[in-house]
């Protein structure tokens, strides 16, 4: 996909989420794609390697939750991987402070390269696990928004996410369509961890068959200090 065609497609699809992208932002997305493909030859960052699919399934998909984030809100992306949804959100929400958390240092090295090349500001990367990172006092309940495009079940995922959220803040979970049973099984975890379901919305990317659920959990009370439990416990023994 040539650069001109890439930018035209990006502009067209971003309109679904009321995003008019500047020339600078278009260049940043194109450069991000080039870096992703280059680094992917050395390490496993993504199985999606066609430029148009990267544009839709990574960039536009990540951008789909931007309408739920207010200007200047402090955002944490848990398990960011190759930077999704955190980097695309940072590009279109340049005034927001972002923290990208991942447990694999090789991915952090890639993200740092992206940040340098795209000249992104007010963004940091952290190599670590959520269970350990949350022990830092200023990080615990230190974010307005916590996002994740992770594959973990909600009752596990929210044990990683909700302890980071300020009271009044929100978790934004990007999930597949089959969410009803998973959401029902997470009701107790949501209550124990101090949250409540604010909304569950369905988003379909225009002119595609890509549909997902956006689950938004509002933090209404402090998370008990025992959560998150030590590394591995949220997945081995989820709250049910």
C-alpha positions in Angstrom: 0.0 0.0 0.0 1.5 3.3 -1.1 1.7 6.2 1.4 -0.9 8.3 -0.4 -3.4 5.4 -0.5 -2.7 4.6 3.2 -3.4 8.1 4.3 -6.6 8.4 2.2 -7.9 5.1 3.7 -6.9 6.3 7.2 -8.7 9.6 6.8 -11.9 8.0 5.5 -12.1 5.4 8.3 -11.2 7.8 11.1 -14.3 9.8 10.3 -16.5 7.1 11.8 -15.1 8.2 15.2 -15.3 12.0 14.5 -11.5 12.2 14.0 -10.1 14.6 11.4 -6.4 13.7 11.3 -3.8 16.4 10.7 -0.9 15.8 8.2 1.4 15.2 11.2 -0.9 12.5 12.6 -1.3 10.8 9.2 2.5 10.8 9.0 2.8 9.3 12.5 0.4 6.5 11.7 2.3 5.7 8.4 5.7 5.7 10.2 4.2 3.5 13.0 3.1 0.9 10.5 6.6 0.9 8.8 8.3 0.4 12.2 5.9 -2.3 13.2 6.6 -4.2 9.9 10.3 -3.7 10.2 10.5 -4.9 13.8 8.1 -7.7 13.2 10.7 -9.4 11.0 13.0 -9.7 14.1 10.4 -10.4 16.8 6.8 -11.5 17.0 4.7 -8.3 17.4 1.7 -9.1 15.2 0.4 -11.8 13.0 -1.3 -9.0 10.9 1.2 -7.9 8.2 -0.9 -6.5 5.4 -0.8 -2.7 5.5 -4.6 -2.3 5.0 -5.3 -4.9 7.7 -2.9 -3.1 10.1 -4.7 0.1 9.4 -8.1 -1.3 10.1 -7.5 -4.1 12.7 -4.9 -2.3 14.8 -5.1 1.5 14.2 -8.8 2.1 13.6 -9.8 -0.6 16.1 -7.7 1.1 18.7 -9.1 4.5 17.8 -12.6 3.3 18.2 -12.5 3.9 22.0 -11.2 7.5 21.7 -14.7 9.0 22.1 -14.9 7.5 25.6 -11.8 9.4 26.7 -11.9 13.1 27.7 -9.1 15.6 26.9 -6.3 15.6 29.5 -7.4 12.4 31.3 -4.5 10.3 32.4 -4.5 6.9 30.6 -2.8 3.6 31.4 -2.8 0.8 28.8 -2.3 -2.6 30.5 -0.6 -5.3 28.5 -0.1 -2.9 25.6 1.9 -5.4 23.4 2.9 -3.6 20.2 1.2 -0.5 21.5 -2.5 -1.2 21.0 -4.7 0.6 21.8 -2.2 3.0 23.5 -0.1 4.4 20.7 -3.0 5.1 18.2 -4.9 6.7 21.1 -1.9 8.9 21.9 -1.6 10.1 18.4 -5.2 11.3 18.3 -5.3 12.4 21.9 -2.0 14.3 22.1 -2.8 16.3 25.2 -3.4 13.2 27.3 -0.7 11.6 29.5 -0.2 8.0 28.6 1.5 5.1 30.3 2.1 1.9 28.4 2.7 -1.2 30.5 4.0 -4.5 29.3 5.8 -7.5 30.8 8.1 -8.2 27.9 11.1 -5.9 27.6 11.6 -6.5 23.9 8.2 -5.0 23.2 9.1 -2.0 25.5 12.2 -1.5 23.4 10.1 -1.4 20.3 7.6 1.0 21.8 10.5 3.3 22.9 11.7 3.3 19.3 8.2 4.2 18.1 7.9 7.1 20.6 11.3 8.5 19.5 10.6 8.3 15.8 7.1 9.7 16.1 8.3 12.4 18.5 5.5 11.6 20.9 5.4 13.6 24.2 3.6 13.0 27.5 4.0 9.3 27.2 6.0 6.7 29.1 6.6 3.0 28.8 7.0 0.6 31.8 8.5 -2.8 31.7 6.6 -4.8 34.4 3.6 -6.8 35.5 0.4 -5.1 36.6 0.6 -7.0 40.0 4.0 -5.4 40.8 3.5 -2.0 39.2 0.3 -1.5 41.2 2.4 -1.6 44.4 3.9 1.8 43.7 1.8 4.2 45.7 1.4 7.0 43.1 0.4 4.4 40.5 -2.4 2.7 42.5 -5.7 4.5 41.9 -3.6 7.0 39.9 -5.3 7.0 36.5 -8.6 8.4 35.1 -8.8 5.7 32.4 -7.3 2.2 32.2 -7.6 0.4 28.8 -6.8 -3.1 27.6 -7.2 -5.0 24.4 -6.1 -8.2 26.2 -7.6 -11.6 25.8 -8.0 -12.5 29.5 -11.5 -13.1 30.8 -13.1 -10.1 32.5 -12.9 -11.3 36.1 -9.1 -11.8 35.6 -8.6 -8.7 33.5 -10.4 -6.4 35.9 -8.2 -7.5 38.8 -5.3 -6.2 36.8 -7.1 -3.0 35.8 -9.4 -1.7 38.5 -6.8 -1.2 41.2 -5.1 1.5 39.0 -8.3 3.5 38.4 -9.2 6.6 40.5 -12.6 6.6 42.1 -14.8 8.2 39.4 -12.5 6.9 36.7 -13.1 4.1 34.2 -11.9 0.8 32.8 -12.4 0.5 29.0 -12.2 -3.2 28.0 -12.1 -4.1 24.3 -13.8 -7.5 24.0 -15.2 -9.9 21.4 -18.9 -10.1 20.7 -19.5 -13.2 22.9 -19.4 -11.3 26.2 -22.7 -12.0 28.1 -21.5 -15.1 30.0 -18.1 -13.6 30.6 -19.8 -10.4 32.0 -22.1 -12.4 34.2 -19.2 -14.4 35.6 -17.4 -11.1 36.4 -20.2 -9.5 38.4 -18.7 -10.6 41.8 -15.2 -9.4 40.8 -16.5 -6.1 39.7 -18.3 -5.5 43.0 -15.3 -6.7 45.1 -12.8 -4.6 43.2 -14.9 -1.4 43.6 -16.5 -1.1 40.2 -19.9 -1.1 38.5 -20.9 -1.6 34.9 -21.5 1.8 33.3 -22.3 0.6 29.7 -21.7 -2.1 27.2 -21.7 -0.9 23.6 -21.3 -2.7 20.3 -19.0 -1.2 17.7 -18.8 -2.3 14.1 -16.0 -0.8 12.0 -17.6 0.6 8.8 -17.4 -1.4 5.7 -16.0 -4.4 7.5 -17.4 -7.5 9.4 -15.3 -6.5 12.5 -17.5 -6.0 15.5 -16.6 -5.9 19.1 -18.0 -5.0 22.5 -16.7 -2.1 24.5 -17.2 -2.8 28.3 -16.9 0.3 30.5 -16.6 -0.2 34.2 -16.8 2.8 36.5 -14.8 2.9 39.7 -17.2 3.8 42.6 -15.1 2.8 45.6 -11.6 2.0 46.7 -10.2 -1.4 45.7 -9.2 -3.5 48.7 -5.5 -3.5 49.3 -5.1 -7.3 48.8 -5.9 -6.8 45.0 -4.3 -7.4 42.7 -2.9 -10.7 44.2 0.6 -11.9 43.5 1.7 -12.7 40.0 -0.2 -15.5 38.4 -3.1 -15.7 40.9 -5.7 -13.6 39.0 -5.5 -16.0 36.0 -5.0 -19.3 38.0 -7.7 -18.5 40.6 -10.0 -15.8 39.2 -12.6 -14.1 41.5 -15.9 -15.9 40.9 
